[in-house]
Amino acid sequence: MALITAISNSKTQRFGDMATGTAVITLKNKIDISHTILEEIGTAYVPTYPLVIKLSDNDMRIIKETFKKVLLKMILKSLEN
């Protein structure tokens, strides 16, 4: 029944959704490996600040995103000159 209703409806709403005036939406984030905090580092790497291990994954994500934004701004600024 739901399949027939979804096929016959231009918005592909289910019968119950049509009856109640609601709709199911799907949000898909386009995320790839570059959005993670993982970075390739050498086996001999020693952190400059050992307390960095106390940062959460979210903290590291924010730092990485901020660093990339600043780096991009610096590159664009150098291209302007």
C-alpha positions as CSV (number, residue, x, y, z in Angstrom):
1,M,0.0,0.0,0.0
2,A,2.7,2.5,1.0
3,L,4.7,1.7,-2.2
4,I,1.6,2.3,-4.4
5,T,0.8,5.5,-2.6
6,A,4.4,6.8,-2.9
7,I,4.6,5.9,-6.6
8,S,1.2,7.6,-7.3
9,N,2.1,10.8,-5.4
10,S,4.3,13.4,-7.0
11,K,6.1,14.1,-3.7
12,T,6.6,10.4,-2.9
13,Q,4.7,10.9,0.4
14,R,3.4,8.0,2.3
15,F,-0.3,7.6,2.8
16,G,-0.2,8.4,6.5
17,D,1.9,11.5,5.7
18,M,-0.6,12.7,3.2
19,A,-3.5,12.1,5.6
20,T,-1.8,14.1,8.4
21,G,-0.2,16.8,6.1
22,T,3.3,15.8,7.0
23,A,6.3,14.7,5.0
24,V,9.4,12.7,5.7
25,I,12.6,14.5,4.6
26,T,16.1,13.0,4.3
27,L,19.2,15.1,5.0
28,K,22.4,13.7,3.5
29,N,25.7,15.3,4.5
30,K,28.4,15.0,1.9
31,I,31.2,14.0,4.2
32,D,34.5,12.4,3.1
33,I,37.7,11.4,4.8
34,S,39.0,15.0,4.7
35,H,36.3,16.1,7.1
36,T,37.7,13.9,9.8
37,I,40.4,14.9,12.3
38,L,42.7,12.1,10.9
39,E,45.9,13.3,9.3
40,E,48.9,11.4,8.1
41,I,51.9,11.9,10.4
42,G,55.3,10.3,10.6
43,T,56.0,7.6,13.1
44,A,58.8,9.8,14.7
45,Y,56.3,12.7,15.3
46,V,56.4,14.0,18.9
47,P,53.7,16.6,19.8
48,T,55.0,20.0,20.8
49,Y,52.3,20.3,23.4
50,P,51.9,16.9,25.1
51,L,48.6,18.0,26.7
52,V,47.0,17.9,23.3
53,I,45.8,14.4,24.1
54,K,43.3,15.9,26.5
55,L,41.4,17.6,23.6
56,S,38.2,16.0,22.3
57,D,37.6,15.0,18.7
58,N,35.3,18.0,18.4
59,D,38.0,20.3,19.7
60,M,40.4,18.9,17.2
61,R,37.8,19.3,14.4
62,I,37.3,22.9,15.3
63,I,41.1,23.6,15.3
64,K,41.5,21.8,12.0
65,E,38.7,23.7,10.3
66,T,39.9,27.0,11.7
67,F,43.5,26.3,10.6
68,K,42.3,25.5,7.0
69,K,40.2,28.7,6.8
70,V,43.1,30.8,7.9
71,L,45.5,29.1,5.6
72,L,43.1,29.6,2.7
73,K,42.8,33.3,3.6
74,M,46.6,33.7,3.7
75,I,46.9,32.0,0.3
76,L,44.3,34.2,-1.3
77,K,45.8,37.3,0.3
78,S,49.3,36.4,-1.1
79,L,47.7,35.9,-4.6
80,E,46.3,39.5,-4.4
81,N,49.7,41.0,-3.9
